[in-house]
């Protein structure tokens, strides 16, 4: 009996189960993390003063001015001429 014949006589190999278990664990961790983050954000929104919540909402809203998209804070900085 040669090596090739012994390979042919073997039953087909079972597929490993560990990748599916790893996928299940990662999926459950992602679901738990999402739920925990939602609970934390809800606690923050209940316990924070409304002014801070409005500030975060304004910072995170998308502004589309002059082709620029993203959070923005309007700050006016007085400019003094350079002394020579």
mmCIF file as gemmi writes it, N, C-alpha and C atoms, coordinates in Angstrom:
data_model
loop_
_atom_site.group_PDB
_atom_site.id
_atom_site.type_symbol
_atom_site.label_atom_id
_atom_site.label_alt_id
_atom_site.label_comp_id
_atom_site.label_asym_id
_atom_site.label_entity_id
_atom_site.label_seq_id
_atom_site.pdbx_PDB_ins_code
_atom_site.Cartn_x
_atom_site.Cartn_y
_atom_site.Cartn_z
_atom_site.occupancy
_atom_site.B_iso_or_equiv
_atom_site.pdbx_formal_charge
_atom_site.auth_seq_id
_atom_site.auth_asym_id
_atom_site.pdbx_PDB_model_num
ATOM 1 N N . UNK Axp A 1 ? 0.848 -1.173 0 1 0 ? 1 A 1
ATOM 2 C CA . UNK Axp A 1 ? 0 0 0 1 0 ? 1 A 1
ATOM 3 C C . UNK Axp A 1 ? 0.898 1.243 0 1 0 ? 1 A 1
ATOM 4 N N . UNK Axp A 2 ? 0.692 2.106 -0.975 1 0 ? 2 A 1
ATOM 5 C CA . UNK Axp A 2 ? 1.492 3.323 -1.052 1 0 ? 2 A 1
ATOM 6 C C . UNK Axp A 2 ? 0.776 4.456 -0.326 1 0 ? 2 A 1
ATOM 7 N N . UNK Axp A 3 ? 1.448 5.564 -0.254 1 0 ? 3 A 1
ATOM 8 C CA . UNK Axp A 3 ? 0.868 6.736 0.442 1 0 ? 3 A 1
ATOM 9 C C . UNK Axp A 3 ? -0.373 7.229 -0.288 1 0 ? 3 A 1
ATOM 10 N N . UNK Axp A 4 ? -0.359 7.225 -1.62 1 0 ? 4 A 1
ATOM 11 C CA . UNK Axp A 4 ? -1.501 7.702 -2.394 1 0 ? 4 A 1
ATOM 12 C C . UNK Axp A 4 ? -2.735 6.832 -2.162 1 0 ? 4 A 1
ATOM 13 N N . UNK Axp A 5 ? -2.559 5.539 -2.043 1 0 ? 5 A 1
ATOM 14 C CA . UNK Axp A 5 ? -3.699 4.646 -1.802 1 0 ? 5 A 1
ATOM 15 C C . UNK Axp A 5 ? -4.28 4.866 -0.411 1 0 ? 5 A 1
ATOM 16 N N . UNK Axp A 6 ? -3.417 5.086 0.574 1 0 ? 6 A 1
ATOM 17 C CA . UNK Axp A 6 ? -3.928 5.311 1.927 1 0 ? 6 A 1
ATOM 18 C C . UNK Axp A 6 ? -4.687 6.632 2.016 1 0 ? 6 A 1
ATOM 19 N N . UNK Axp A 7 ? -4.275 7.609 1.251 1 0 ? 7 A 1
ATOM 20 C CA . UNK Axp A 7 ? -4.984 8.896 1.233 1 0 ? 7 A 1
ATOM 21 C C . UNK Axp A 7 ? -6.35 8.728 0.589 1 0 ? 7 A 1
ATOM 22 N N . UNK Axp A 8 ? -6.429 7.926 -0.45 1 0 ? 8 A 1
ATOM 23 C CA . UNK Axp A 8 ? -7.705 7.711 -1.137 1 0 ? 8 A 1
ATOM 24 C C . UNK Axp A 8 ? -8.69 6.933 -0.271 1 0 ? 8 A 1
ATOM 25 N N . UNK Axp A 9 ? -8.176 6.048 0.582 1 0 ? 9 A 1
ATOM 26 C CA . UNK Axp A 9 ? -9.046 5.214 1.403 1 0 ? 9 A 1
ATOM 27 C C . UNK Axp A 9 ? -9.575 5.94 2.648 1 0 ? 9 A 1
ATOM 28 N N . UNK Axp A 10 ? -9.039 7.092 2.972 1 0 ? 10 A 1
ATOM 29 C CA . UNK Axp A 10 ? -9.476 7.814 4.159 1 0 ? 10 A 1
ATOM 30 C C . UNK Axp A 10 ? -10.875 8.39 3.964 1 0 ? 10 A 1
ATOM 31 N N . UNK Axp A 11 ? -11.642 8.485 5.05 1 0 ? 11 A 1
ATOM 32 C CA . UNK Axp A 11 ? -12.927 9.185 4.935 1 0 ? 11 A 1
ATOM 33 C C . UNK Axp A 11 ? -12.672 10.684 4.798 1 0 ? 11 A 1
ATOM 34 N N . UNK Axp A 12 ? -13.609 11.412 4.232 1 0 ? 12 A 1
ATOM 35 C CA . UNK Axp A 12 ? -13.407 12.86 4.067 1 0 ? 12 A 1
ATOM 36 C C . UNK Axp A 12 ? -13.276 13.543 5.433 1 0 ? 12 A 1
ATOM 37 N N . UNK Axp A 13 ? -12.401 14.542 5.482 1 0 ? 13 A 1
ATOM 38 C CA . UNK Axp A 13 ? -12.162 15.257 6.734 1 0 ? 13 A 1
ATOM 39 C C . UNK Axp A 13 ? -13.346 16.145 7.079 1 0 ? 13 A 1
ATOM 40 N N . UNK Axp A 14 ? -13.604 16.237 8.379 1 0 ? 14 A 1
ATOM 41 C CA . UNK Axp A 14 ? -14.651 17.151 8.832 1 0 ? 14 A 1
ATOM 42 C C . UNK Axp A 14 ? -14.105 18.563 8.825 1 0 ? 14 A 1
ATOM 43 N N . UNK Axp A 15 ? -14.965 19.511 8.539 1 0 ? 15 A 1
ATOM 44 C CA . UNK Axp A 15 ? -14.54 20.903 8.563 1 0 ? 15 A 1
ATOM 45 C C . UNK Axp A 15 ? -14.355 21.333 10.018 1 0 ? 15 A 1
ATOM 46 N N . UNK Axp A 16 ? -13.349 22.156 10.285 1 0 ? 16 A 1
ATOM 47 C CA . UNK Axp A 16 ? -13.115 22.569 11.671 1 0 ? 16 A 1
ATOM 48 C C . UNK Axp A 16 ? -14.239 23.487 12.174 1 0 ? 16 A 1
ATOM 49 N N . UNK Axp A 17 ? -14.502 23.381 13.457 1 0 ? 17 A 1
ATOM 50 C CA . UNK Axp A 17 ? -15.582 24.169 14.052 1 0 ? 17 A 1
ATOM 51 C C . UNK Axp A 17 ? -15.055 25.463 14.678 1 0 ? 17 A 1
ATOM 52 N N . UNK Axp A 18 ? -13.749 25.568 14.909 1 0 ? 18 A 1
ATOM 53 C CA . UNK Axp A 18 ? -13.219 26.722 15.614 1 0 ? 18 A 1
ATOM 54 C C . UNK Axp A 18 ? -13.466 28.055 14.902 1 0 ? 18 A 1
ATOM 55 N N . UNK Axp A 19 ? -13.439 28.153 13.561 1 0 ? 19 A 1
ATOM 56 C CA . UNK Axp A 19 ? -13.738 29.465 12.961 1 0 ? 19 A 1
ATOM 57 C C . UNK Axp A 19 ? -15.173 29.92 13.251 1 0 ? 19 A 1
ATOM 58 N N . UNK Axp A 20 ? -16.099 28.976 13.306 1 0 ? 20 A 1
ATOM 59 C CA . UNK Axp A 20 ? -17.492 29.337 13.593 1 0 ? 20 A 1
ATOM 60 C C . UNK Axp A 20 ? -17.657 29.768 15.042 1 0 ? 20 A 1
ATOM 61 N N . UNK Axp A 21 ? -16.935 29.1 15.945 1 0 ? 21 A 1
ATOM 62 C CA . UNK Axp A 21 ? -16.985 29.502 17.356 1 0 ? 21 A 1
ATOM 63 C C . UNK Axp A 21 ? -16.369 30.885 17.55 1 0 ? 21 A 1
ATOM 64 N N . UNK Axp A 22 ? -15.28 31.146 16.859 1 0 ? 22 A 1
ATOM 65 C CA . UNK Axp A 22 ? -14.648 32.461 16.928 1 0 ? 22 A 1
ATOM 66 C C . UNK Axp A 22 ? -15.592 33.544 16.392 1 0 ? 22 A 1
ATOM 67 N N . UNK Axp A 23 ? -16.249 33.268 15.283 1 0 ? 23 A 1
ATOM 68 C CA . UNK Axp A 23 ? -17.214 34.215 14.72 1 0 ? 23 A 1
ATOM 69 C C . UNK Axp A 23 ? -18.37 34.461 15.689 1 0 ? 23 A 1
ATOM 70 N N . UNK Axp A 24 ? -18.861 33.409 16.332 1 0 ? 24 A 1
ATOM 71 C CA . UNK Axp A 24 ? -19.934 33.552 17.307 1 0 ? 24 A 1
ATOM 72 C C . UNK Axp A 24 ? -19.493 34.419 18.48 1 0 ? 24 A 1
ATOM 73 N N . UNK Axp A 25 ? -18.302 34.177 18.999 1 0 ? 25 A 1
ATOM 74 C CA . UNK Axp A 25 ? -17.792 34.957 20.13 1 0 ? 25 A 1
ATOM 75 C C . UNK Axp A 25 ? -17.627 36.42 19.75 1 0 ? 25 A 1
ATOM 76 N N . UNK Axp A 26 ? -17.052 36.699 18.583 1 0 ? 26 A 1
ATOM 77 C CA . UNK Axp A 26 ? -16.871 38.086 18.14 1 0 ? 26 A 1
ATOM 78 C C . UNK Axp A 26 ? -18.21 38.786 17.916 1 0 ? 26 A 1
ATOM 79 N N . UNK Axp A 27 ? -19.186 38.063 17.383 1 0 ? 27 A 1
ATOM 80 C CA . UNK Axp A 27 ? -20.51 38.651 17.165 1 0 ? 27 A 1
ATOM 81 C C . UNK Axp A 27 ? -21.177 38.983 18.493 1 0 ? 27 A 1
ATOM 82 N N . UNK Axp A 28 ? -21.094 38.074 19.456 1 0 ? 28 A 1
ATOM 83 C CA . UNK Axp A 28 ? -21.687 38.341 20.767 1 0 ? 28 A 1
ATOM 84 C C . UNK Axp A 28 ? -20.984 39.497 21.47 1 0 ? 28 A 1
ATOM 85 N N . UNK Axp A 29 ? -19.668 39.588 21.312 1 0 ? 29 A 1
ATOM 86 C CA . UNK Axp A 29 ? -18.942 40.713 21.905 1 0 ? 29 A 1
ATOM 87 C C . UNK Axp A 29 ? -19.357 42.034 21.269 1 0 ? 29 A 1
ATOM 88 N N . UNK Axp A 30 ? -19.576 42.043 19.96 1 0 ? 30 A 1
ATOM 89 C CA . UNK Axp A 30 ? -19.988 43.266 19.278 1 0 ? 30 A 1
ATOM 90 C C . UNK Axp A 30 ? -21.386 43.691 19.726 1 0 ? 30 A 1
ATOM 91 N N . UNK Axp A 31 ? -22.29 42.74 19.868 1 0 ? 31 A 1
ATOM 92 C CA . UNK Axp A 31 ? -23.647 43.062 20.324 1 0 ? 31 A 1
ATOM 93 C C . UNK Axp A 31 ? -23.61 43.606 21.75 1 0 ? 31 A 1
ATOM 94 N N . UNK Axp A 32 ? -22.827 42.972 22.627 1 0 ? 32 A 1
ATOM 95 C CA . UNK Axp A 32 ? -22.711 43.441 24.006 1 0 ? 32 A 1
ATOM 96 C C . UNK Axp A 32 ? -22.112 44.845 24.047 1 0 ? 32 A 1
ATOM 97 N N . UNK Axp A 33 ? -21.067 45.099 23.25 1 0 ? 33 A 1
ATOM 98 C CA . UNK Axp A 33 ? -20.426 46.42 23.232 1 0 ? 33 A 1
ATOM 99 C C . UNK Axp A 33 ? -21.391 47.488 22.75 1 0 ? 33 A 1
ATOM 100 N N . UNK Axp A 34 ? -22.169 47.183 21.728 1 0 ? 34 A 1
ATOM 101 C CA . UNK Axp A 34 ? -23.145 48.148 21.212 1 0 ? 34 A 1
ATOM 102 C C . UNK Axp A 34 ? -24.192 48.48 22.278 1 0 ? 34 A 1
ATOM 103 N N . UNK Axp A 35 ? -24.706 47.453 22.945 1 0 ? 35 A 1
ATOM 104 C CA . UNK Axp A 35 ? -25.71 47.694 23.988 1 0 ? 35 A 1
ATOM 105 C C . UNK Axp A 35 ? -25.124 48.483 25.149 1 0 ? 35 A 1
ATOM 106 N N . UNK Axp A 36 ? -23.899 48.157 25.548 1 0 ? 36 A 1
ATOM 107 C CA . UNK Axp A 36 ? -23.262 48.863 26.665 1 0 ? 36 A 1
ATOM 108 C C . UNK Axp A 36 ? -22.999 50.313 26.293 1 0 ? 36 A 1
ATOM 109 N N . UNK Axp A 37 ? -22.534 50.57 25.085 1 0 ? 37 A 1
ATOM 110 C CA . UNK Axp A 37 ? -22.289 51.945 24.641 1 0 ? 37 A 1
ATOM 111 C C . UNK Axp A 37 ? -23.597 52.725 24.596 1 0 ? 37 A 1
ATOM 112 N N . UNK Axp A 38 ? -24.676 52.108 24.159 1 0 ? 38 A 1
ATOM 113 C CA . UNK Axp A 38 ? -25.973 52.781 24.14 1 0 ? 38 A 1
ATOM 114 C C . UNK Axp A 38 ? -26.425 53.139 25.554 1 0 ? 38 A 1
ATOM 115 N N . UNK Axp A 39 ? -26.207 52.238 26.508 1 0 ? 39 A 1
ATOM 116 C CA . UNK Axp A 39 ? -26.556 52.528 27.898 1 0 ? 39 A 1
ATOM 117 C C . UNK Axp A 39 ? -25.743 53.694 28.439 1 0 ? 39 A 1
ATOM 118 N N . UNK Axp A 40 ? -24.45 53.728 28.121 1 0 ? 40 A 1
ATOM 119 C CA . UNK Axp A 40 ? -23.588 54.816 28.599 1 0 ? 40 A 1
ATOM 120 C C . UNK Axp A 40 ? -24.03 56.138 28.007 1 0 ? 40 A 1
ATOM 121 N N . UNK Axp A 41 ? -24.33 56.175 26.712 1 0 ? 41 A 1
ATOM 122 C CA . UNK Axp A 41 ? -24.777 57.42 26.081 1 0 ? 41 A 1
ATOM 123 C C . UNK Axp A 41 ? -26.122 57.875 26.642 1 0 ? 41 A 1
ATOM 124 N N . UNK Axp A 42 ? -27.005 56.938 26.926 1 0 ? 42 A 1
ATOM 125 C CA . UNK Axp A 42 ? -28.284 57.298 27.532 1 0 ? 42 A 1
ATOM 126 C C . UNK Axp A 42 ? -28.081 57.879 28.925 1 0 ? 42 A 1
ATOM 127 N N . UNK Axp A 43 ? -27.171 57.296 29.704 1 0 ? 43 A 1
ATOM 128 C CA . UNK Axp A 43 ? -26.871 57.845 31.029 1 0 ? 43 A 1
ATOM 129 C C . UNK Axp A 43 ? -26.299 59.252 30.92 1 0 ? 43 A 1
ATOM 130 N N . UNK Axp A 44 ? -25.396 59.447 29.964 1 0 ? 44 A 1
ATOM 131 C CA . UNK Axp A 44 ? -24.835 60.789 29.772 1 0 ? 44 A 1
ATOM 132 C C . UNK Axp A 44 ? -25.921 61.787 29.422 1 0 ? 44 A 1
ATOM 133 N N . UNK Axp A 45 ? -26.813 61.406 28.541 1 0 ? 45 A 1
ATOM 134 C CA . UNK Axp A 45 ? -27.837 62.358 28.105 1 0 ? 45 A 1
ATOM 135 C C . UNK Axp A 45 ? -28.829 62.651 29.23 1 0 ? 45 A 1
ATOM 136 N N . UNK Axp A 46 ? -29.051 61.703 30.143 1 0 ? 46 A 1
ATOM 137 C CA . UNK Axp A 46 ? -29.95 61.955 31.276 1 0 ? 46 A 1
ATOM 138 C C . UNK Axp A 46 ? -29.299 62.816 32.346 1 0 ? 46 A 1
ATOM 139 N N . UNK Axp A 47 ? -27.992 62.663 32.541 1 0 ? 47 A 1
ATOM 140 C CA . UNK Axp A 47 ? -27.319 63.319 33.656 1 0 ? 47 A 1
ATOM 141 C C . UNK Axp A 47 ? -26.619 64.617 33.287 1 0 ? 47 A 1
ATOM 142 N N . UNK Axp A 48 ? -26.421 64.884 32.025 1 0 ? 48 A 1
ATOM 143 C CA . UNK Axp A 48 ? -25.731 66.109 31.619 1 0 ? 48 A 1
ATOM 144 C C . UNK Axp A 48 ? -26.699 67.277 31.539 1 0 ? 48 A 1
ATOM 145 N N . UNK Axp A 49 ? -26.196 68.477 31.775 1 0 ? 49 A 1
ATOM 146 C CA . UNK Axp A 49 ? -27.04 69.653 31.569 1 0 ? 49 A 1
ATOM 147 C C . UNK Axp A 49 ? -27.388 69.809 30.088 1 0 ? 49 A 1
ATOM 148 N N . UNK Axp A 50 ? -28.549 70.356 29.808 1 0 ? 50 A 1
ATOM 149 C CA . UNK Axp A 50 ? -28.966 70.489 28.394 1 0 ? 50 A 1
ATOM 150 C C . UNK Axp A 50 ? -28.009 71.325 27.554 1 0 ? 50 A 1
ATOM 151 N N . UNK Axp A 51 ? -27.325 72.294 28.155 1 0 ? 51 A 1
ATOM 152 C CA . UNK Axp A 51 ? -26.412 73.133 27.378 1 0 ? 51 A 1
ATOM 153 C C . UNK Axp A 51 ? -25.252 72.314 26.819 1 0 ? 51 A 1
ATOM 154 N N . UNK Axp A 52 ? -24.755 71.358 27.576 1 0 ? 52 A 1
ATOM 155 C CA . UNK Axp A 52 ? -23.641 70.532 27.098 1 0 ? 52 A 1
ATOM 156 C C . UNK Axp A 52 ? -24.123 69.588 26.006 1 0 ? 52 A 1
ATOM 157 N N . UNK Axp A 53 ? -25.319 69.054 26.157 1 0 ? 53 A 1
ATOM 158 C CA . UNK Axp A 53 ? -25.874 68.177 25.12 1 0 ? 53 A 1
ATOM 159 C C . UNK Axp A 53 ? -26.056 68.952 23.822 1 0 ? 53 A 1
ATOM 160 N N . UNK Axp A 54 ? -26.558 70.191 23.904 1 0 ? 54 A 1
ATOM 161 C CA . UNK Axp A 54 ? -26.701 71.023 22.707 1 0 ? 54 A 1
ATOM 162 C C . UNK Axp A 54 ? -25.342 71.32 22.084 1 0 ? 54 A 1
ATOM 163 N N . UNK Axp A 55 ? -24.326 71.535 22.934 1 0 ? 55 A 1
ATOM 164 C CA . UNK Axp A 55 ? -22.986 71.797 22.412 1 0 ? 55 A 1
ATOM 165 C C . UNK Axp A 55 ? -22.471 70.599 21.623 1 0 ? 55 A 1
ATOM 166 N N . UNK Axp A 56 ? -22.595 69.39 22.184 1 0 ? 56 A 1
ATOM 167 C CA . UNK Axp A 56 ? -22.159 68.197 21.47 1 0 ? 56 A 1
ATOM 168 C C . UNK Axp A 56 ? -22.964 67.997 20.193 1 0 ? 56 A 1
ATOM 169 N N . UNK Axp A 57 ? -24.248 68.241 20.248 1 0 ? 57 A 1
ATOM 170 C CA . UNK Axp A 57 ? -25.09 68.077 19.06 1 0 ? 57 A 1
ATOM 171 C C . UNK Axp A 57 ? -24.645 69.047 17.968 1 0 ? 57 A 1
ATOM 172 N N . UNK Axp A 58 ? -24.336 70.285 18.338 1 0 ? 58 A 1
ATOM 173 C CA . UNK Axp A 58 ? -23.884 71.267 17.356 1 0 ? 58 A 1
ATOM 174 C C . UNK Axp A 58 ? -22.519 70.906 16.783 1 0 ? 58 A 1
ATOM 175 N N . UNK Axp A 59 ? -21.635 70.388 17.641 1 0 ? 59 A 1
ATOM 176 C CA . UNK Axp A 59 ? -20.301 70.03 17.163 1 0 ? 59 A 1
ATOM 177 C C . UNK Axp A 59 ? -20.332 68.846 16.212 1 0 ? 59 A 1
ATOM 178 N N . UNK Axp A 60 ? -21.239 67.912 16.447 1 0 ? 60 A 1
ATOM 179 C CA . UNK Axp A 60 ? -21.267 66.695 15.645 1 0 ? 60 A 1
ATOM 180 C C . UNK Axp A 60 ? -22.15 66.789 14.408 1 0 ? 60 A 1
ATOM 181 N N . UNK Axp A 61 ? -22.961 67.837 14.306 1 0 ? 61 A 1
ATOM 182 C CA . UNK Axp A 61 ? -23.785 68.006 13.106 1 0 ? 61 A 1
ATOM 183 C C . UNK Axp A 61 ? -22.902 68.364 11.927 1 0 ? 61 A 1
ATOM 184 N N . UNK Axp A 62 ? -23.308 67.926 10.761 1 0 ? 62 A 1
ATOM 185 C CA . UNK Axp A 62 ? -22.557 68.256 9.554 1 0 ? 62 A 1
ATOM 186 C C . UNK Axp A 62 ? -22.947 69.653 9.092 1 0 ? 62 A 1
ATOM 187 N N . UNK Axp A 63 ? -21.938 70.449 8.814 1 0 ? 63 A 1
ATOM 188 C CA . UNK Axp A 63 ? -22.148 71.783 8.261 1 0 ? 63 A 1
ATOM 189 C C . UNK Axp A 63 ? -21.573 71.79 6.861 1 0 ? 63 A 1
ATOM 190 N N . UNK Axp A 64 ? -22.311 72.322 5.92 1 0 ? 64 A 1
ATOM 191 C CA . UNK Axp A 64 ? -21.842 72.359 4.545 1 0 ? 64 A 1
ATOM 192 C C . UNK Axp A 64 ? -21.676 73.811 4.127 1 0 ? 64 A 1
ATOM 193 N N . UNK Axp A 65 ? -20.529 74.382 4.482 1 0 ? 65 A 1
ATOM 194 C CA . UNK Axp A 65 ? -20.22 75.766 4.125 1 0 ? 65 A 1
ATOM 195 C C . UNK Axp A 65 ? -18.96 75.786 3.276 1 0 ? 65 A 1
ATOM 196 N N . UNK Axp A 66 ? -19.052 76.404 2.134 1 0 ? 66 A 1
ATOM 197 C CA . UNK Axp A 66 ? -17.907 76.569 1.246 1 0 ? 66 A 1
ATOM 198 C C . UNK Axp A 66 ? -17.279 75.231 0.881 1 0 ? 66 A 1
ATOM 199 N N . UNK Axp A 67 ? -18.096 74.214 0.687 1 0 ? 67 A 1
ATOM 200 C CA . UNK Axp A 67 ? -17.593 72.925 0.271 1 0 ? 67 A 1
ATOM 201 C C . UNK Axp A 67 ? -16.94 72.112 1.377 1 0 ? 67 A 1
ATOM 202 N N . UNK Axp A 68 ? -16.922 72.65 2.563 1 0 ? 68 A 1
ATOM 203 C CA . UNK Axp A 68 ? -16.305 71.938 3.686 1 0 ? 68 A 1
ATOM 204 C C . UNK Axp A 68 ? -17.382 71.197 4.451 1 0 ? 68 A 1
ATOM 205 N N . UNK Axp A 69 ? -17.155 69.924 4.725 1 0 ? 69 A 1
ATOM 206 C CA . UNK Axp A 69 ? -18.139 69.125 5.436 1 0 ? 69 A 1
ATOM 207 C C . UNK Axp A 69 ? -17.489 68.605 6.711 1 0 ? 69 A 1
ATOM 208 N N . UNK Axp A 70 ? -18.21 68.707 7.815 1 0 ? 70 A 1
ATOM 209 C CA . UNK Axp A 70 ? -17.7 68.165 9.067 1 0 ? 70 A 1
ATOM 210 C C . UNK Axp A 70 ? -18.046 69.071 10.233 1 0 ? 70 A 1
ATOM 211 N N . UNK Axp A 71 ? -17.629 68.692 11.413 1 0 ? 71 A 1
ATOM 212 C CA . UNK Axp A 71 ? -17.929 69.511 12.582 1 0 ? 71 A 1
ATOM 213 C C . UNK Axp A 71 ? -17.162 70.826 12.53 1 0 ? 71 A 1
ATOM 214 N N . UNK Axp A 72 ? -17.744 71.846 13.158 1 0 ? 72 A 1
ATOM 215 C CA . UNK Axp A 72 ? -17.108 73.141 13.095 1 0 ? 72 A 1
ATOM 216 C C . UNK Axp A 72 ? -17.476 73.93 14.338 1 0 ? 72 A 1
ATOM 217 N N . UNK Axp A 73 ? -16.557 74.767 14.755 1 0 ? 73 A 1
ATOM 218 C CA . UNK Axp A 73 ? -16.791 75.709 15.837 1 0 ? 73 A 1
ATOM 219 C C . UNK Axp A 73 ? -16.409 77.074 15.296 1 0 ? 73 A 1
ATOM 220 N N . UNK Axp A 74 ? -17.32 78.03 15.355 1 0 ? 74 A 1
ATOM 221 C CA . UNK Axp A 74 ? -17.034 79.382 14.874 1 0 ? 74 A 1
ATOM 222 C C . UNK Axp A 74 ? -16.303 80.15 15.969 1 0 ? 74 A 1
ATOM 223 N N . UNK Axp A 75 ? -15.071 80.531 15.664 1 0 ? 75 A 1
ATOM 224 C CA . UNK Axp A 75 ? -14.261 81.283 16.603 1 0 ? 75 A 1
ATOM 225 C C . UNK Axp A 75 ? -13.721 82.497 15.868 1 0 ? 75 A 1
ATOM 226 N N . UNK Axp A 76 ? -13.926 83.664 16.44 1 0 ? 76 A 1
ATOM 227 C CA . UNK Axp A 76 ? -13.392 84.887 15.854 1 0 ? 76 A 1
ATOM 228 C C . UNK Axp A 76 ? -12.11 85.25 16.597 1 0 ? 76 A 1
ATOM 229 N N . UNK Axp A 77 ? -11.008 85.356 15.859 1 0 ? 77 A 1
ATOM 230 C CA . UNK Axp A 77 ? -9.719 85.686 16.447 1 0 ? 77 A 1
ATOM 231 C C . UNK Axp A 77 ? -9.288 87.034 15.891 1 0 ? 77 A 1
ATOM 232 N N . UNK Axp A 78 ? -9.098 88.011 16.768 1 0 ? 78 A 1
ATOM 233 C CA . UNK Axp A 78 ? -8.647 89.32 16.264 1 0 ? 78 A 1
ATOM 234 C C . UNK Axp A 78 ? -7.204 89.217 15.767 1 0 ? 78 A 1
ATOM 235 N N . UNK Axp A 79 ? -6.947 89.845 14.63 1 0 ? 79 A 1
ATOM 236 C CA . UNK Axp A 79 ? -5.629 89.761 14.018 1 0 ? 79 A 1
ATOM 237 C C . UNK Axp A 79 ? -4.966 91.129 14.176 1 0 ? 79 A 1
ATOM 238 N N . UNK Axp A 80 ? -3.765 91.135 14.725 1 0 ? 80 A 1
ATOM 239 C CA . UNK Axp A 80 ? -3.01 92.385 14.868 1 0 ? 80 A 1
ATOM 240 C C . UNK Axp A 80 ? -1.944 92.414 13.793 1 0 ? 80 A 1
ATOM 241 N N . UNK Axp A 81 ? -1.696 93.589 13.238 1 0 ? 81 A 1
ATOM 242 C CA . UNK Axp A 81 ? -0.644 93.674 12.203 1 0 ? 81 A 1
ATOM 243 C C . UNK Axp A 81 ? 0.721 93.395 12.82 1 0 ? 81 A 1
ATOM 244 N N . UNK Axp A 82 ? 1.6 92.843 11.995 1 0 ? 82 A 1
ATOM 245 C CA . UNK Axp A 82 ? 2.944 92.538 12.442 1 0 ? 82 A 1
ATOM 246 C C . UNK Axp A 82 ? 3.741 93.822 12.625 1 0 ? 82 A 1
ATOM 247 N N . UNK Axp A 83 ? 4.534 93.872 13.675 1 0 ? 83 A 1
ATOM 248 C CA . UNK Axp A 83 ? 5.399 95.034 13.922 1 0 ? 83 A 1
ATOM 249 C C . UNK Axp A 83 ? 6.717 94.819 13.176 1 0 ? 83 A 1
ATOM 250 N N . UNK Axp A 84 ? 7.165 95.874 12.494 1 0 ? 84 A 1
ATOM 251 C CA . UNK Axp A 84 ? 8.418 95.752 11.742 1 0 ? 84 A 1
ATOM 252 C C . UNK Axp A 84 ? 9.475 96.632 12.318 1 0 ? 84 A 1
